[in-house]
Amino acid sequence: MGMKNPVYMDHNATTAVRPEARDAVALALALTGNPSSVHGSGRTARRLVEDARDAVAALVGAEPAWVVFTSGGTEANNLALRVLPKRAPILCSAVEHASVLSVMDGIVEIPVDGDGVVDLGALEALLAGEDTPALVSVMLANNETGVLQPVADVAALAHEHGALIHCDAVQAAGKMAIDFRALGCDLMSLSAHKIGGPSGVGALVVTSGVEGDLALIPMLRGGGQERGRRAGTENVPGIAGFGAAARAAREGLTDFARLGRWRERIENRLRQHADSRVYGFGAPRLANTSCLTMPGVEAETQVIQFDLAGVAVSAGAACSSGKVEPSRVLAAMGVDANEAATAIRVSLGWNTTEDDADKFVEAWIQVYGQAQAHAA
Amino acid sequence: MNANANINESKKKGRPVYLDYQATTPMDPRVVEAMAPFFGDKFGNPHSRNHFYGWEAEEAVEKARRQIADLIGTEEREIVFTSGATESNNLGIKGITRFHKENKNHIVTMATEHKCVLEACAASTRAEARRRLDEKRNENKRIDRTWLPQ
C-alpha cells in the first residue's frame, strides 16, 4: 500500500461526500422524528424530506411530486423496469448498468456503435417489431466510458411507437445539466453517493403521466410511504444529505465542466508516451471520465502498480464481486478482448485538484516505463 | 438516553417531551461518532476491489456485519444488509414464498403483524387465499389453531 490517502481517481465508483451534504446529514442525525408521525418532531423530519425532494427535482428539472426516494440507483432501476405489466417487451442499450440488464429475463439489447453510442436505426427496427407497448431503457452517461447517449432522440422514437422511456442518469447527474422534460423521459434513476451525497439513498423520478395510465408496481409494500410507491420509513438523514448534495452539485456544474480540460490534458500527455487508446473518444462524453489502455499491460497489473504509486484507479466498474471480469461495455463496442483487458477507468470528481491529475500522469508514465523495462 | 434524562433534556431546550420511541428513537451519540469518518476521508465504495478506499469501506461493512450477527447470535454470512425492516420483511416473505411456490403454498400470519408483513403476504398470495385470510381476520382477532393447514 502507498501513502495513507492515495490520489483518488475513481469518482464514478463513488465520490467524496460534499461538506454541504455532511452538514445536512449531521443536522438530521441530531433530530428525532419519523416523517410519518403527526407530532412536531415528525413534522420537522417531514420538512427535511420535502425540502430534499425539491432540491433533487430541481437538479434534473422535474416536479417534486415525481420524485420517489429509494435506497439508491440500483433500487430505482429495478423499480423503473416494473412499470409495465408482466411480459411487456423491455429494450435496453447493450451498455446499460447491471442493475438494469439483470433485472429480468428476456430483455432485448439495443446494439451500440464503436464509440458506445446506441444505434437509433436498430432501435427503430426493434420498436417497429413489437406490437405491445414497450419500455425503452437507455442511460444518459456510461459509467465505464463516460459516453453520452442521445436520450432525447431515443425518447422521441420510443414515444412514436407508444413505448415509455426510462433513463438511468446515475452517472450523469451532477456532472452535466439535465432537463428531464426536454429529454422527454418518463422515468429517471438517480443516486446520492455519485453526486457527493451519502450512500444508501437514491431516487426514481416518475412523471404523473406514467402513474396515470400505467401505475408503478411497488417492490416494497407496507406503510404506504412515498405515496404508496415505495414503503419503508424514509431514510431522513440520507435524504437530507441527498438534497444538500443535489443543490451543491447543481451550483457546481460549471466547475465540474472544467474537469474536461484536465481530462484532455491527461489523455494528450499519455498519448505522447504510448499508443494509448481512449474508448468513446469520438462521441460526446462526461467531462470527468476516461477509459484508456496501457498497451501490453493487463489492467490487474496496472491497478496494483498504481496503488503502490499512491493512485486509486479502477479496472472496470466497481460492481462485480471478486475478480475483474472482461468489460461487457467494451465488448458491446466491439473492442477486442485482449485489448480491453489493458483498459482502466480514470474518473475525476468535484474535489479533484490539478495536482491530482498531474500525479496520475506521472504515475501512469512510471508504471508504463516499468512494464516496458520488464518486457525488454 | 433514559426517559428521565430525555424529559429533563427536552425541558431544558424548550422542546416537547418525546414519547414516541416506537416510531423512531434518537440517534445514539456513539452511532453518530462511528458514522463520521465515512462522511470524510473514508468515502470509498466497498465494491471497489482495486484500491485502498474500497478495501477500507469493505472492512467497515464486514465489521458491522459481525456486530449485527453477534447481536442476534447468528453467522455473519446469514446477514443481508437492506434499506430497512420494510425491505427485509418484503424480501424474506416474497423471496421464500416465490422459492417454494411449487411445493409449499400456505402462509400463516397474524392480523396484528406490521402492515409491511401483511402487505407482503397478500402480494405473495393468490386472490382466493387472500379472501379467506380477510374473512378469518374479520371474524377472529387472535390466532386460531384450526386455521393451520391439517
Contacts between the chains, C-beta under 8 A, distances in Angstrom:
chain1	res1	chain2	res2	distance
A	1	B	52	6.0
A	2	B	52	7.5
A	5	B	41	6.2
A	6	B	51	6.6
A	6	B	52	5.6
A	6	B	53	7.5
A	8	B	53	6.1
A	10	B	45	7.8
A	10	B	48	6.1
A	10	B	50	7.6
A	10	B	51	6.6
A	10	B	53	7.1
A	10	B	54	8.0
A	13	B	44	7.6
A	13	B	45	4.3
A	13	B	47	7.5
A	13	B	48	4.8
A	13	B	54	7.3
A	14	B	43	6.3
A	14	B	44	6.4
A	14	B	45	3.9
A	14	B	48	7.5
A	15	B	43	7.1
A	16	B	43	4.7
A	17	B	38	7.7
A	17	B	39	4.6
A	17	B	40	7.4
A	17	B	43	5.6
A	21	B	39	7.6
A	22	B	39	4.3
A	22	B	40	7.5
A	25	B	39	6.3
A	26	B	32	7.6
A	26	B	39	7.8
A	29	B	27	4.9
A	29	B	32	5.3
A	29	B	35	7.5
A	30	B	27	7.4
A	30	B	32	7.9
A	32	B	18	5.8
A	32	B	24	6.4
A	32	B	25	6.7
A	32	B	26	4.2
A	32	B	27	7.5
A	33	B	23	7.9
A	33	B	24	6.6
A	34	B	20	7.5
A	34	B	23	4.0
A	34	B	24	4.2
A	36	B	23	7.4
A	37	B	20	5.9
A	37	B	23	4.8
A	37	B	24	7.7
A	39	B	16	7.1
A	39	B	20	6.6
A	40	B	16	5.6
A	41	B	16	7.2
A	41	B	18	6.1
A	41	B	20	7.3
A	42	B	20	7.8
A	42	B	23	7.2
A	70	B	83	7.8
A	71	B	82	7.8
A	71	B	83	3.4
A	71	B	87	7.1
A	72	B	83	8.0
A	75	B	83	7.2
A	193	B	45	7.7
A	198	B	39	7.0
A	199	B	45	7.8
A	200	B	83	6.7
A	219	B	90	7.1
A	220	B	86	5.4
A	220	B	87	5.6
A	220	B	90	5.1
A	220	B	116	7.5
A	221	B	90	6.2
A	221	B	116	6.3
A	221	B	119	3.6
A	221	B	120	5.7
A	221	B	122	7.8
A	221	B	123	5.7
A	222	B	86	4.5
A	222	B	89	7.2
A	222	B	90	7.2
A	222	B	114	7.1
A	222	B	115	5.2
A	222	B	116	2.7
A	222	B	117	8.0
A	222	B	119	5.4
A	222	B	120	7.4
A	223	B	86	6.9
A	223	B	115	5.5
A	223	B	116	6.3
A	224	B	115	7.7
A	231	B	86	5.0
A	231	B	90	7.8
A	231	B	116	5.8
A	231	B	119	7.3
A	232	B	83	6.3
A	232	B	84	4.9
A	232	B	85	7.6
A	232	B	86	3.5
A	232	B	87	6.1
A	232	B	116	7.5
A	233	B	24	6.9
A	233	B	84	6.3
A	233	B	86	7.2
A	235	B	83	6.9
A	235	B	84	7.4
A	303	B	50	4.0
A	303	B	51	6.9
A	306	B	51	7.7
A	307	B	50	7.3
A	307	B	51	5.6
A	307	B	52	6.7
A	312	B	48	7.7
A	312	B	50	7.3
A	312	B	51	3.5
A	312	B	52	6.2
A	312	B	53	5.5
A	312	B	54	7.9
A	313	B	50	6.8
A	313	B	51	7.1
A	314	B	48	6.5
A	314	B	50	5.4
A	314	B	51	7.6
A	315	B	50	5.3
A	318	B	45	5.1
A	318	B	47	4.7
A	318	B	48	4.1
A	318	B	49	7.0
A	318	B	50	7.6
A	318	B	54	6.7
A	319	B	47	5.8
A	320	B	47	8.0
A	321	B	47	6.9
A	322	B	49	7.5
A	323	B	49	8.0
A	324	B	49	7.2
A	324	B	50	7.7
